[in-house]
């Protein structure tokens, strides 16, 4: 309602805010500050109120004339209707002004506490927040000894009821157990906590507990499943499949010149013979942390990755390169990582195996995650399958590509004088 004028300085003048517009403005303020208000109610800061100016720039009779008297009177009537409702927790602050020679107090600012603001915005749209639940959860966290801030309250309220109860149990348990080093992350005897809860909610637990239990728990040794594909070794009759565990006393059968990391077990188990090579089964996105510090992997002349042609496959490759670009704890130098069967040419060569749905029949989603360690050819393929726009397919699974093709490409890559293309972005 009314008219907005902007001068050369950008200053907004002569504007009348309708009740509907005020409520929409209030909705944004509640969204930004409701957690602050909940914490303030618990004594965690100054009281928070929500206010909206109702006639910015309209403070004189001349400003009213510029807006127009019909618009002005219509605006007053709409605010009178809202004021007559006498909503609890809502105040209309009025300020004097002279209009056409008559001085009176006119609406100037809408002010509401948290409950009233939420009630107002919930009347014209979805509730901004469940205030009662937020207060109860914040109070319970504080009673459990948690760090209660607007950020932790907001994050905790995003949890479902079950996970919120686990969070409270975890804070209580950690307060009673200052040392968690006797357990692994999946052994913590916290009531209601399933074995992978920390994978999703560990950062929030750190913030509310004031300590990161993930850094305290007993680490799991890295276990690498591998297959020896050197033809001389295969001819010796010794075991072909093995596992290597960090900190154990055994050793691998031979020191490889080439280490190929694959994502699929079948690709590892049935990989064709390649001299001086060990094929390692990756573990998805955890591959970087798990494999980057294995000494004999870093010591190989060539480290090569082969994964699915999909958003996850390129993310794993990018993370693996980033991990091996850092020196190892034993001061082993950074190690470059090549890839096979993951560039734009391969995308087209094996397009007949392209998929758009996952194993559960759900559409595979696009991805906008930047992957700065991909080469130009890899980046082109990634952009093609991960685009938010139309694309023929979003995945080519590793198992669909003949292993003979993979062995041939591996030998080609590792024979080049400069086998590791430098990522361009």
N, C-alpha and C positions, 0 to 999 in steps of 0.2 A: 504494500500500500504506500501511496506517496511517491516521491521522486527522489532519485539519488543524483547528486551533482558532484563531479570531481574537478577540483581546481588543478592548476599546474603542479602543485606540490603533492597531489594525490590525496588530499584531505577530503574525507567524506562529509557532506553537509546536507541539511534539510532532508532527513530521512525519518519516516515513521515506521515503527516495527509493529506488525500485527500480532495478535496472540498466537496464531499458528506459526509465524516466523520465529517468535520468541521461544516457543516450545521446541522448535527444531534446533535453534541455537543452544538451548538448554540441554538438548540431547547430546550434542557434541561435548559440552562441558562436563556432563555427568560421565560420559565415556572416558574422558581424560582424567578425571579427578575423583571418581567414586572411591577408589582404594585409599587415597589420601584422607578422605572423609571418614572412612571406617577406622583407619589407624588413629585419627584425631579423636574419635569417640572413645577409643581405648586409652587415651592419654598420651598418644604418640605424636603430638604436635598441636599447632594452633587449630582452633575450630575452622572447618571449611564450609563456606556457604557458596551458593551458585547464583550468580546474578547476570542479568541481561539488560543493557540500556535500551529504553523503549523509544526514545526520540533523539538519537545522536544528531547534533548540529541544529536541533530545533529548540532554541532557548529564548527566542524573542518573537514578538509579534510579527516582525518583518519576515522571519524565517517561516512562520505559519502562512503568511500571505504568499510566499514563493511556493510552498507546498500546495496551497489551494484550500480555501475554507471548506468546500464540500468534503474533501478527503480528510481534513482535520476533524470535522464533526463526526464523520463516520468512524474514524479511528477512536475517538473518545467514547462513542457508544459501545464499541466492541470491548474496550477495556472496562467500561462500567459493568457490562454483563459478567465478565470474569471476576471482577472485584466483588460483585454481589453474591457470588457463590461462596465466598468466605472460606477458602480452602485452608485447612490446617497446615501450618508450616510455610505458607506462602504470604509474602507481603508485597504490596505495590507501594513503593516509595514515591511520594508526590513532591513536586517542587513548584514554587510560585512562578507565574509568568503572566504578563499582560497581553491579552489578545483583543483587538478592537476596542481598547480602552477599558476592558474589564480584567482585573487582576484576580487570579484564582490559582489553586493548587492543581496541577495536572500530573498524570502518571509520568514518571521519569525512569524508574528502574524496577524490574522484577527481581525479587530476592526470595530464595527458597533453601530450606535445609535439604539434606540428602533424601530423606524419605519423601518429602513433598515433591522434590524435583523428579525422582523416579516415578512417583504416581502420575505427575503431569505428563511425562514423556510416554509412559506406558499406556495412557489413554488414547494415543494417536499412532501407536506402533508397538513393536515387540518390546518387552521389558528390557531396560538398559542393564540391569543387574538384579540378582536375587539378594536384596540387602540383608534380609534375615539370615540367610545361609552364610553370606560373607562375614557378618558380625560373629556368628557362632563359630565359624572356622577360624577366624582371626583370634578370637578369645581362647579357643582350645589350643591353638598353636602357642600363644603366649603362655598359657598355663603349663604347657609341656616344656617350656624353656626355649622355644624357637626364637629366631630372629624375625621379628614382625615388622616389615616395612611395606610401603605401598606396592613395591615390585613383587615381594614374596606373597603378599595377600592376593594380588591380581593373578599370579601364576597358580597359586594353590586353588583358587576358585575356578580355574579352568579344568581342574581334575574332576573326574566322575566321583560319585559317592564312595565307591570301593577304594579307589586310589587315594582319595583324601584321607580315609581311615588308615590306610597303610602309611601315608606320610606322617600322620600323628604317632602311629606306633613306632615308626623308625626314629623320629626325634626323641621319643621317650626312651627307646632302647639305647640309643647312642649316648644319652645323658647318663645312663646307668653303666655304660661300658666305654670307658675312655680309651681302650685299646682293642681294635678289631683285627689285629694281625694274625689271630689264630684261625681265621676263617677266610675262604675265598669269597669273591663277590656273590657267588651262587649258593654259598653255605650259610650266609648270615641268618641266624635263627630269629628273625623279626616276624612277629605274628602277622599273617596275611600277605607277606611279601613273596611273590613268586620269583623263580630263579632269574628271570630276565627283567624284573622291575627296574633295577638300577640302570639298565641299558637305556631306558627311556626317560627316567625321572631322576637320575643321579645328580644332574646339575641343580635341580630345584632342591633336593635334599641337602646338598652342599650349602646352598644359600640360606635355608631356614635353620639348619643345624649349626652353621658356623664352622664346619669342618667337612672335608671331602673324604668320606669313608672309602671311596674308590682308590684313593692313594694309600690307605692304611691296610687294606685286606691283603692276604697272601696271594701273590701273583701266580697264575697258572704257567707252568712251563710251556714253551712253544713246541707243538707236535707237528711235524711235517711228514705227510705221506708222499712217498716218491716211488718212481719206477726207474730201474736201470735199463737203458735202451742201447747201451754200447754192445755191438755184436760180439766182440771178443768175450765180454763178461757173460753174455747169454750163452755162448758156446762152452763156458766153463762148468755149466751145470749148477752154479750157485744161485741163490735166491734172486728173483727178479724184482719183487716188490718189498718195500722196506718202510720203516718209520724212523725218524730222527727226532729226539727230544732234547731240548735245551737243558744243559746241566747233567745229562746222563753220561755214562762212561763209554758207551759204544761209539763206533765211528761208521761212516759210510764206506761202501765197498771200494770206491775209487774216487779220486778228486776230479770233478768234471771240468772240461774246458767250456762246455755249454750247459747252461741251466735254462730250461723252458718251463715257465709257470703257466698252467692251464687251469680253467675253472671247473671243468666237467670230469668226473671220475672215470667215465668210459674213455675219454680222450687220453687220460694218463695211463690207464691199465693196458690199452691196446695200441699205444703209439709205436710206429714202426722203428726199426733199428736205425740209430744215428750214432756215429762214433763219438766217444768221449762226452756223452750227453746224459744228463739226468732230467727226467720230467717230474715236476713237482705239482701236486694238487693244491691250488689256492683255496682260500676260505672266504671268498667274497670280498666285501669292503674291509674286512679285518686283515687282508693279505699284507698290506703295507707294513703294519706294526709287527705282524707275526714273522714275516720273511726278511725284512730289511736288515735285521741284525744276526742272521744265521751266517756264521763265518765262511763256510765253504760256498755259499751262494755268492757272497761278495767277492770271494777269491777267484771265481770263474772268469774266464776271458770274456764271455758273452752272457748276459742276462737278458732273456727275451720273454715277453708276455704275449699270451694269446687268449682272448676272452670272447664273449658274445659280442656281436655287432648290435649293441643297444646302449641306452643311456648309462645303465649300471656298468657295463663292460668298459666304457670309456672313462667313467669316474674311477673305477678300480685302477686302470692303467695310469691315469693322472696321479692318483694317490701313491701308487707304487713308485713312480718316478720321483715324486716329491720326497718320499721316505728315503730312497737310496741316494738322493742328491745331498743328503746330510751325512757327515762322518758317523761311523758306528761307535758305540761305547768303547770298543777296544781299539779305537783310533784308526780303524780301516778307512781308507779314503772313500769319497763319494763314488757311486757307480752308475753309469748310464744304463738305460733300459730301452731296448728295441721292441718292436711289436711285429707280429705277422698276422696276415689275413684280417686286418682291421682298417684298411684305408679305403678311399673312395672307389678305387678300381675293384676291390673285393666286394664292395657293396653292390656293384652292378653285376659282377660275375656270378654271384650266388643269389641274385634277386628272386629266383624261383622259390627259394626257401624262406622268403620274408613272411613275418607274422605281424598281426595287429592286435592279438589278444593273448593274455597270459594263460597259464595252465588251468586257471579257474574260470576261463571264459570272459574275463573282464578286459575292457579295452586298455591297452598299454598307454600310459600317460606320457605327455611331452615333458621336456625338461629345459629349464633356462639356466641351469647351474653353469657358471663359467669354468672351463677346464684349460688353464693357461699352459699346461705342459704337453699338449697334443701337437703333433706335427701338422703341417698344412693339409696333407692327404687325410690324416686321421680326423682333423677338425672338420673338413668338408663332409666326411661320412657322418660324424656326430651331429653336425648341424642339419643334415638331411633327415636323419631318423628321429631326432629329438625336437624338431621344430614344432612350434605351436600351430603352424598352418597345416595345410594338406600335404600328406606324404604317402607314397605307395605302401610302405610298411614301416614298422618301428623296431623290428628285431629280426636278426638271423642268429639262430642258436648255434653254438660251437659244434654240437654233435652232428649238425646237418652237413658240415663241410668234410669231405673225404680226408682221412688221416694221411693218405699218401700225398695229398696236396700240401698238407701242413708240414710234413717231413721235407718235401722238396723246397718249400719256401724257407724253412728254417736253415737248411744248408746254404741256400742262396744268400740269405741275410748275413750269416756268420762267416761267409767267405769274402765279403766286401772289405776293401781296405779301410773304409770308414762306415762301419755298419750301423752307427747310431745317428740318425738325422736329428738335427737340433730343432727343438720345438720353436715355432715362430711366434707364439703368443702365450 
